[in-house]
Amino acid sequence: MDRLNYSKSGIRRLEDQLIDVSIAAEALLLTGGETSGQSYKISLRGALLHSAVIEDRRAAFNSLGEMYHFRNQAVHGRSFEGVAEPHVAEVVMQAQSLIRSISLAFLARRGVPDWREAVLSQ
């Protein structure tokens, strides 16, 4: 939760806010040792926990994927190529809201879901 709170600090650079919210997503949605397909797993798992409504899930999946795309650019030293900074700021705000919602879903579930079961039962 600290990373989510850090990401909301308006005095920090946009890149730092993006990295912090991404770390919060990773902490919530990835289990130890998962190194492949992180963007897809975060997007899918986050969408599943965010809402039961398919349209909301699609929107969450897309938003989290876009967040992770920009996170990769920031982490690997590339600027947000061809993208206006206000759009990146909007992506960060959407991600912050989604991670908050997902955190509440975790609290309601009282733990980490069995991801295989969660995905296959939908």
C-alpha positions in Angstrom: 0.0 0.0 0.0 2.9 2.3 0.5 3.7 2.2 -3.2 0.1 3.1 -4.1 0.3 6.1 -1.6 3.7 7.2 -3.0 2.3 7.1 -6.5 -0.3 9.7 -5.5 2.2 12.2 -4.3 1.8 15.1 -6.7 5.3 16.4 -6.1 7.0 13.4 -7.7 7.8 13.0 -11.3 5.2 11.3 -13.5 7.6 8.5 -14.3 8.2 7.8 -10.6 4.4 7.8 -9.9 3.9 5.3 -12.7 6.7 3.0 -11.4 5.2 3.1 -7.9 1.7 2.3 -9.0 3.1 -0.5 -11.1 5.0 -2.0 -8.2 1.8 -1.9 -6.2 0.1 -3.8 -9.0 2.9 -6.4 -9.1 2.8 -6.9 -5.3 -0.9 -7.5 -5.4 -1.3 -9.5 -8.6 1.9 -11.5 -9.1 3.1 -14.4 -6.9 6.8 -14.9 -6.1 8.9 -16.1 -8.9 6.6 -15.1 -11.8 8.8 -13.5 -14.4 7.1 -14.0 -17.7 3.9 -12.4 -19.1 3.7 -9.9 -16.2 1.8 -7.3 -18.2 -0.8 -9.8 -19.3 -1.1 -11.4 -15.8 -1.5 -8.1 -14.1 -4.1 -6.9 -16.6 -6.1 -10.2 -16.5 -6.0 -10.7 -12.8 -6.7 -7.0 -12.0 -9.7 -7.0 -14.4 -11.1 -10.2 -12.7 -10.9 -8.7 -9.3 -12.0 -5.2 -10.3 -15.5 -6.1 -11.4 -18.0 -8.8 -12.4 -19.3 -6.6 -15.3 -17.6 -7.6 -18.6 -17.4 -4.1 -19.9 -15.7 -2.9 -16.7 -13.3 -5.8 -16.9 -12.4 -5.0 -20.5 -11.7 -1.4 -19.6 -9.6 -2.4 -16.5 -7.7 -4.9 -18.6 -6.9 -2.2 -21.2 -6.0 0.4 -18.6 -3.7 -1.9 -16.7 -2.0 -3.0 -19.9 -1.4 0.6 -20.9 0.0 1.4 -17.4 2.4 -1.5 -17.8 3.4 -0.4 -21.3 4.3 3.1 -20.0 6.0 1.6 -16.9 8.3 -0.4 -19.2 9.2 2.7 -21.1 10.0 4.6 -17.9 12.0 1.8 -16.4 14.0 1.2 -19.5 14.9 4.9 -19.9 12.7 5.7 -22.9 10.5 8.8 -22.8 6.8 8.4 -23.4 7.4 8.4 -27.2 4.7 10.1 -29.2 2.3 10.4 -26.2 1.2 13.6 -24.6 2.1 13.8 -20.9 -1.6 14.6 -19.9 -2.5 11.2 -21.4 0.2 9.4 -19.3 -1.0 11.3 -16.2 -4.6 10.1 -16.9 -3.3 6.5 -17.2 -1.6 6.9 -13.9 -4.8 8.2 -12.2 -6.8 5.3 -13.7 -4.3 2.8 -12.5 -4.3 4.3 -9.0 -8.0 4.0 -8.9 -8.0 0.4 -10.2 -5.3 -0.7 -7.7 -7.3 0.8 -4.9 -10.4 -1.1 -6.0 -8.3 -4.3 -6.4 -6.8 -3.9 -2.9 -10.3 -3.7 -1.5 -11.3 -6.8 -3.4 -8.3 -8.6 -1.8 -9.4 -7.4 1.7 -12.9 -8.7 1.0 -11.5 -12.1 -0.2 -9.1 -12.3 2.8 -6.2 -13.4 0.7 -4.7 -14.2 -2.6 -7.1 -16.0 -5.0 -6.2 -19.3 -6.7 -5.5 -17.6 -10.0 -6.0 -20.6 -12.1 -9.4 -21.2 -10.6 -10.3 -17.5 -10.8 -9.5 -17.4 -14.5 -11.0 -20.7 -15.5 -14.2 -20.2 -13.5 -15.1 -17.0 -15.4 
